[in-house]
Amino acid sequence: MSYYQSELARIHHEAFSDYARSAAPGVLASLGEPCGVVELGCGGGALTRPLLDAGHRVIATDASSAMLDLARQAVPEADIRFLRLPDDPIPSTDAVVAVGTVFNYLDSEVYIDRALLGAARAGRILITDLLDLSYGDTRREPVKYFHEGDGWRLWTVNSLETPDRVVRQMTIETADGITNEVHINVLVDVAEVADKLRSEGLAVSTSSGFGYETLPPGFVVLEARRPG
């Protein structure tokens, strides 16, 4: 399933990049000294920029070609690559960072486990956010949103299809007409995910934010480190 076609990618980069930017201070603090970083789901480069500015060597990846085009404009000096989880190999590195519930976009819990394990094995550090099963606790009924910006309007309906599956139906209106996208997020038991990573010999911690910010209910930050 292809997510973030050209119109929605542009809107997301323009109007919804604050999430990645607010996560940046906490991510940078967790990474510490400059190192090699593979960023999964880089989008338009909102987090890539502070990673580069802090001296990290970044390979920025995404499964949306439209997002990669935006990232190439925003951070032309970055190594930007197409990568689709869970099948594309993650380059070996010091740290893997994925901000924006990247793994929850995969089609099943099996795929999420495979991708998380691959990310954990690719580097010494894994930093990501996940949508926990508790995300659905306060979202039993459909939730509607409306946003608009320069030359666009966006209508979104979030529905909890099953206890572990959120469907996001989006209608995008621009000068070129109306397009639609449907995104599906698979929710996971983050405590169970953490235990699976611990069984691989990783030290795992979870929190409600990357740094001092507090994420919405149901969002959990997971950090896994390989000892030594």
HELIX and SHEET records of a PDB file:
HELIX    1   1 SER A    6  ALA A   15  1                                  10    
HELIX    2   2 ASP A   18  LEU A   31  1                                  14    
HELIX    3   3 THR A   48  ASP A   53  1                                   6    
HELIX    4   4 SER A   65  ALA A   74  1                                  10    
HELIX    5   5 PHE A  103  TYR A  105  5                                   3    
HELIX    6   6 GLU A  109  ALA A  122  1                                  14    
HELIX    7   7 LEU A  133  GLY A  136  5                                   4    
HELIX    8   8 VAL A  190  ARG A  198  1                                   9    
SHEET    1   A 7 ASP A  79  PHE A  82  0                                        
SHEET    2   A 7 ARG A  57  ASP A  62  1                                        
SHEET    3   A 7 GLY A  36  LEU A  40  1                                        
SHEET    4   A 7 ALA A  95  ALA A  98  1                                        
SHEET    5   A 7 ILE A 125  LEU A 131  1                                        
SHEET    6   A 7 PHE A 219  ARG A 225 -1                                        
SHEET    7   A 7 ALA A 203  SER A 207 -1                                        
SHEET    1   B 4 VAL A 143  GLY A 149  0                                        
SHEET    2   B 4 TRP A 152  THR A 162 -1                                        
SHEET    3   B 4 ARG A 165  THR A 174 -1                                        
SHEET    4   B 4 GLY A 177  VAL A 186 -1                                        
END                                                                             
